[in-house]
């Protein structure tokens, strides 16, 4: 989140609600940042035609 393909950090809240990362000690700050700071999230699609894109 915060990159061209997913520019809105607010959308991260939807993923956090679904996956409940607090079970492994990861929380979402008021600014939609993952805490602890070293936490990482990603949306990965494994498909031969998958490609990186941005939202115009």
Number of C-alpha atoms within 10 A of each C-alpha: 17 13 11 12 13 16 12 12 13 15 13 18 14 9 13 17 11 8 10 12 14 12 8 7 10 17 18 16 11 8 8 17 18 18 14 12 9 7 11 11 10 8 8 7 10 7 7 6 6 9 8 7 10 9 8 5
